[in-house]
């Protein structure tokens, strides 16, 4: 089939053409598969032990191996992302931006790992079905979600384009948990089951918070400027205090504050501030029971 006759018409629907040297379509883009590889290296780096190279016999050598591969692969994708967002910037400037972002993350990687260990401990302390910390780390999706999120959040705060969102979308696909990389999450956070949890960009979560499956921390509305355009970056998602538990399928919307020590019951719908040490429960639904004829 000769498709040349469709080319001119199809190109007319693009904002830019090949003749435009800044056309992003002629630039490299970060690739999901390459970012997935980075996350695999990250998992090995945070939780060593799954050796693929049997010539490695010490923890130091294993960490060195995965640190090198994680850093090298991440550098390539962050460089491409910066270059895509800044097509006219000189290469040395893009390299400097990339090195600064990678260096910042690498310096904080140990602290990030300590936070993830606290998340795992919170999971063990809060789930009687767990037999050990290792079971939490190896089997529970929450730890992989939080491992990726805490790294993606660091890159997001440092202004790295595209890569943080790609990281979180990959883990969203794998686990069903959707956390925007902009969300701030405190110490000892745990997602029990986790499936269907949604946490928006400007959410702020305190320490020792536990969320069950299906919880939404979302936006009630989207503020607009005088021209009717969305105001980006405005605080529009909930802030959750310390020691809060939110049970399954609860929905919390808007720039509201949930006071520390509160418990939010299953299926609650909340759009206003909740005082500290509150218990919020929806009214019991009416249950109708009828007898079936025996077969």
C-alpha positions as CSV (number, residue, x, y, z in Angstrom):
1,X,0.0,0.0,0.0
2,X,1.3,3.4,-1.0
3,X,0.7,5.9,1.9
4,X,2.7,8.8,0.4
5,X,-0.6,10.4,-0.8
6,X,-1.7,10.8,2.8
7,X,1.5,12.5,4.0
8,X,0.9,16.1,3.2
9,X,-2.6,16.1,4.7
10,X,-1.5,14.4,7.8
11,X,1.4,16.8,8.4
12,X,-0.9,19.7,8.0
13,X,-2.5,18.7,11.4
14,X,0.8,19.2,13.2
15,X,1.7,22.5,14.8
16,X,5.2,22.2,13.5
17,X,6.8,20.5,10.5
18,X,10.1,19.0,9.7
19,X,11.3,22.3,8.4
20,X,11.1,23.7,11.9
21,X,14.4,22.9,13.6
22,X,12.8,23.0,17.0
23,X,10.1,20.4,16.2
24,X,10.0,18.1,19.2
25,X,9.1,15.2,17.0
26,X,12.7,15.2,15.8
27,X,14.1,15.1,19.3
28,X,14.7,12.2,21.5
29,X,12.1,11.4,24.2
30,X,12.5,9.4,27.4
31,X,11.1,5.9,26.9
32,X,8.9,4.1,29.4
33,X,10.9,0.8,28.9
34,X,14.1,2.6,29.9
35,X,12.5,4.1,32.9
36,X,11.2,0.7,33.9
37,X,14.7,-0.6,33.8
38,X,15.8,2.3,36.1
39,X,13.1,1.2,38.6
40,X,14.3,-2.4,38.5
41,X,17.8,-1.2,39.3
42,X,16.4,1.0,42.1
43,X,14.6,-2.0,43.6
44,X,17.8,-3.9,43.7
45,X,19.7,-1.0,45.1
46,X,17.2,-0.3,48.0
47,X,16.8,-4.0,48.8
48,X,19.9,-6.0,47.8
49,X,19.9,-9.7,47.7
50,X,18.5,-10.8,44.4
51,X,21.8,-11.4,42.7
52,X,21.9,-11.7,38.9
53,X,25.7,-11.7,38.8
54,X,27.1,-14.6,40.9
55,X,30.6,-13.2,40.8
56,X,29.4,-10.6,43.3
57,X,30.0,-11.9,46.8
58,X,29.8,-8.9,49.1
59,X,27.1,-6.3,50.0
60,X,29.6,-3.6,49.1
61,X,30.2,-5.0,45.6
62,X,26.4,-5.5,45.0
63,X,25.6,-2.0,46.1
64,X,28.4,-0.6,43.9
65,X,27.1,-2.5,40.9
66,X,23.5,-1.4,41.2
67,X,24.4,2.2,42.2
68,X,26.5,2.5,39.0
69,X,23.8,1.1,36.8
70,X,21.0,3.0,38.4
71,X,23.0,6.3,38.2
72,X,24.1,5.8,34.6
73,X,20.7,4.8,33.2
74,X,19.0,7.6,35.2
75,X,21.5,10.1,33.9
76,X,20.6,9.2,30.2
77,X,16.9,9.6,30.7
78,X,17.1,12.8,32.8
79,X,19.4,14.3,30.2
80,X,16.9,13.4,27.4
81,X,14.0,14.9,29.4
82,X,15.9,18.2,30.0
83,X,16.9,18.4,26.4
84,X,13.4,17.8,25.2
85,X,12.1,20.5,27.5
86,X,14.9,22.9,26.7
87,X,15.6,22.3,22.9
88,X,17.6,25.5,22.5
89,X,19.8,25.1,25.6
90,X,23.5,24.3,25.0
91,X,24.5,20.7,25.7
92,X,26.9,21.7,28.5
93,X,24.0,23.5,30.2
94,X,21.8,20.5,29.9
95,X,24.6,18.2,31.2
96,X,25.0,20.5,34.2
97,X,21.3,20.5,35.0
98,X,21.3,16.7,34.7
99,X,24.4,16.2,36.9
100,X,23.0,18.5,39.6
101,X,19.7,16.6,39.7
102,X,21.4,13.1,39.8
103,X,23.9,14.3,42.5
104,X,21.1,15.7,44.7
105,X,19.2,12.4,44.5
106,X,22.3,10.2,45.1
107,X,23.3,12.2,48.2
108,X,19.8,11.6,49.7
109,X,19.4,8.0,48.6
110,X,20.4,6.7,52.0
111,X,17.9,8.9,53.8
112,X,15.2,7.8,51.3
113,X,16.0,4.2,52.1
114,X,15.6,4.9,55.8
115,X,12.1,6.3,55.1
116,X,11.1,3.2,53.2
117,X,12.3,1.0,56.1
118,X,10.0,3.0,58.3
119,X,7.1,2.5,55.8
120,X,7.8,-1.3,55.9
121,X,7.8,-1.3,59.7
122,X,4.5,0.6,59.8
123,X,3.1,-2.1,57.5
124,X,4.2,-4.8,59.8
125,X,3.0,-3.1,62.9
126,X,-0.4,-2.4,61.3
127,X,-1.2,-5.7,59.6
128,X,-1.6,-8.9,61.8
129,X,-1.5,-11.0,58.6
130,X,2.2,-10.1,58.0
131,X,4.6,-12.6,59.4
132,X,7.8,-10.6,59.0
133,X,9.3,-7.3,57.7
134,X,10.7,-9.3,54.8
135,X,7.2,-10.4,53.8
136,X,6.1,-6.7,53.8
137,X,9.1,-5.7,51.6
138,X,8.9,-8.7,49.2
139,X,5.2,-9.2,48.8
140,X,3.3,-6.0,49.6
141,X,2.7,-3.5,46.7
142,X,2.8,-0.6,49.2
143,X,6.6,-0.8,49.6
144,X,7.3,-0.8,45.8
145,X,4.9,2.1,45.4
146,X,6.5,4.1,48.1
147,X,10.0,3.3,47.0
148,X,9.3,4.7,43.6
149,X,7.2,7.6,44.9
150,X,9.9,8.8,47.3
151,X,12.5,8.8,44.6
152,X,10.1,10.4,42.0
153,X,9.1,13.0,44.5
154,X,12.8,14.0,45.1
155,X,13.3,14.4,41.3
156,X,10.0,16.3,41.0
157,X,11.0,18.8,43.7
158,X,14.3,19.4,41.9
159,X,12.4,20.3,38.7
160,X,13.3,17.2,36.6
161,X,10.7,17.1,33.8
162,X,8.7,14.0,32.6
163,X,10.8,11.3,34.5
164,X,9.0,11.6,37.9
165,X,5.6,11.3,36.3
166,X,6.7,8.4,34.1
167,X,8.0,6.6,37.2
168,X,4.7,7.0,39.0
169,X,2.6,6.0,36.0
170,X,4.7,2.8,35.6
171,X,4.0,1.8,39.3
172,X,0.4,2.9,38.9
173,X,0.1,0.4,36.0
174,X,1.8,-2.3,38.1
175,X,-0.1,-1.9,41.4
176,X,-3.3,0.1,40.8
177,X,-2.0,2.8,43.1
178,X,-2.0,6.3,41.6
179,X,0.2,8.8,43.5
180,X,1.3,12.0,41.8
181,X,5.0,12.6,42.3
182,X,4.2,16.1,43.7
183,X,2.4,14.6,46.8
184,X,4.3,15.1,50.1
185,X,4.2,12.0,52.3
186,X,5.6,11.9,55.8
187,X,7.3,9.1,57.8
188,X,5.9,5.6,58.5
189,X,3.2,5.7,55.8
190,X,1.3,2.6,54.9
191,X,-1.2,1.5,52.2
192,X,-3.1,-1.5,53.4
193,X,-3.9,-3.4,50.2
194,X,-3.7,-0.2,48.2
195,X,-5.6,-1.1,45.1
196,X,-7.5,2.0,43.7
197,X,-5.8,4.6,46.0
198,X,-5.5,8.0,44.3
199,X,-3.4,10.8,45.8
200,X,-3.3,14.1,44.0
201,X,-0.4,16.4,43.3
202,X,-0.7,19.0,46.1
203,X,-1.7,16.5,48.8
204,X,0.3,16.7,52.1
205,X,0.4,13.7,54.4
206,X,1.8,13.7,57.9
207,X,3.5,11.0,59.9
208,X,2.1,7.6,60.9
209,X,-0.8,7.7,58.4
210,X,-2.6,4.6,57.1
211,X,-4.8,4.4,54.0
212,X,-6.9,1.4,53.0
213,X,-7.9,0.5,49.4
214,X,-10.0,2.8,47.3
215,X,-9.2,6.0,49.2
216,X,-9.2,9.2,47.1
217,X,-7.4,12.3,48.1
218,X,-8.5,14.5,45.2
219,X,-9.5,18.0,44.1
220,X,-13.0,19.4,44.5
221,X,-12.6,21.9,41.8
222,X,-10.0,23.5,39.6
223,X,-9.3,27.3,40.1
224,X,-9.2,29.4,37.0
225,X,-7.6,32.8,36.3
226,X,-9.4,35.8,34.8
227,X,-9.0,34.4,31.3
228,X,-10.7,31.1,32.3
229,X,-7.5,29.1,32.2
230,X,-6.6,26.6,34.9
231,X,-4.3,28.0,37.7
232,X,-1.5,25.4,37.9
233,X,0.3,24.7,41.1
234,X,-2.5,26.0,43.4
235,X,-3.2,23.9,46.6
236,X,-6.2,21.9,45.7
237,X,-5.9,18.6,47.5
238,X,-6.2,17.6,51.2
239,X,-3.7,17.9,54.0
240,X,-3.7,14.9,56.3
241,X,-2.4,15.4,59.9
242,X,-0.3,12.9,61.9
243,X,-1.7,9.5,63.1
244,X,-4.7,9.5,60.8
245,X,-6.4,6.3,59.5
246,X,-8.6,6.5,56.5
247,X,-10.6,3.4,55.7
248,X,-11.6,1.8,52.4
249,X,-13.3,3.9,49.7
250,X,-13.4,7.1,51.6
251,X,-13.3,10.2,49.4
252,X,-11.6,13.5,50.6
253,X,-11.8,16.4,48.2
254,X,-10.4,19.9,48.0
255,X,-7.9,22.0,50.0
256,X,-9.1,20.7,53.4
257,X,-7.4,19.7,56.6
258,X,-7.9,16.4,58.4
259,X,-6.8,16.9,62.0
260,X,-4.2,14.7,63.6
261,X,-5.4,11.6,65.4
262,X,-8.6,11.3,63.3
263,X,-10.3,8.2,61.9
264,X,-12.2,8.5,58.7
265,X,-14.7,5.6,58.2
266,X,-15.3,3.6,55.0
267,X,-17.1,5.3,52.2
268,X,-17.1,8.7,53.9
269,X,-17.4,11.7,51.6
270,X,-15.6,14.7,53.0
271,X,-15.2,18.3,51.6
272,X,-14.7,20.3,54.8
273,X,-12.0,20.5,57.5
274,X,-12.1,17.8,60.2
275,X,-10.9,18.7,63.8
276,X,-8.2,16.8,65.5
277,X,-9.1,13.4,67.2
278,X,-12.4,13.1,65.3
279,X,-14.1,10.0,64.1
280,X,-16.1,10.4,60.9
281,X,-18.6,7.8,60.0
282,X,-21.3,7.9,57.3
283,X,-24.8,6.9,58.5
284,X,-25.5,3.2,58.3
285,X,-27.2,2.5,55.0
286,X,-30.6,0.8,55.2
287,X,-30.3,-2.9,54.7
288,X,-33.2,-4.8,53.2
289,X,-33.3,-8.6,53.8
290,X,-35.7,-10.8,52.0
291,X,-36.2,-14.5,52.1
292,X,-35.5,-16.6,49.0
293,X,-37.4,-19.7,48.1
294,X,-35.3,-22.8,48.7
295,X,-34.4,-24.5,45.5
